[in-house]
């Protein structure tokens, strides 16, 4: 048995309202239509089905037996749709979905999110931490924290902080690390992004360092390299702003003072069409405050920064 095609939605909508309210006039008021327009749409549905759905009297209408049967199904279907729409609308207002790089999320954002929730307790946060860049245009996420120059088509970008990188290590091996980085001692294992090491060694006039030999462990995320460095397994090249607590507490040491920047930065990005949404505005305001405080705290690091020519990651 073939399934008949659905009648046009305007006719079903007019019939549902008239059947539920028991009146063409009240249906017209709810739908912002004229009673004549409601009557017309109902007649179109009756003509399509080939049977009357209402008994029409001078001042009122009543459902026929067939009308009663159809009304129970159509009213239930519209109720389900209204419920689903309400649930989606509530979620759109109350749930903030964020995507960011693993290290930015794990080492910087997650420790701060409690303060955002304390200020905006009605907003539930969903956090994705993955290396592939999510498509914000598809509206899978409300906002993203990205690294780059701040220009992404269709997105608004707010600058958070500069992209800095510098070597760090355990205080237990700082003498060996310092000697190696200056070219005055035996090799110490290097951890972290190859392109950052290449740019940093270029800044200290040591482009001859054999990185293929020196970089032996690939962990895939900065916070993992930091864990390895804290354990004394080598020198990690990391973003010091994300690990200020470890540096200032002494669990990480900077064997040399030089901090490098390739002109890139970290940005809060979101579709321009989302800029006026309350949850996005609230998160933006809060995150800019947090980033500004961290940049101010990192002022001693910023004074040591040198600009280097960018080298793309391999």
C-alpha angles and dihedrals in degrees: 000000000000119000111240118236116260117256117246113291095236090060093047091046093051092046093048093051094045093047094046095046097035092227140081090212095053090044089052092052092050093047095041091239134118119263088243090056091051090049090050093052091048091050089052089055092047091050091050092050094039095228139084118260099183136040106222121215128176095265105013147026132224130197117249119226089265089045090054091051093049094041094058091055097041095046090049091049093050090046090054090049092049091050092050092048091049091050092050091047091050091049092048089055100039105035122070115195116201130185124194144148115286096248095045089050100041100037103031116015104037095056088054101044093088089067091052091050091048089056096039106027094165092063116086115206126219113189127196118190112190138135098230111086110248120229104246090181087069088058093231086133133028098216140003136201107219139177118229144073095310099253117116120152114257094004133108114223130202117194114238108172143329122273103247130172133187138156119267133179144164114291086236092070101031094115093052091043093050093048093050094047090052091049092247103109146034122295122282118196114264122219130194142035115354094215092053091052090047092052093044095050088048089055091054092045095250103118090144095075110123100234093178088064098036099049106065107150123062114193100163101226135062097231089057091052088051091053089052091048093049087053090055097250097131147303115308124206105217147153102269095201089066092051103040092124092057093044097046093042091053100242087114125038131200107226091195129024098229116114118186133207128189094199094261124119146188116263139186106229134185138155112281089234089061097053096096096047110115098230092049092048090049093050092045093052093048096044094049089054092050093047093048091052092051093047090051091049089050093054092114089056093046092056089062095050124121125188117239133188109262120249116196117242114254 
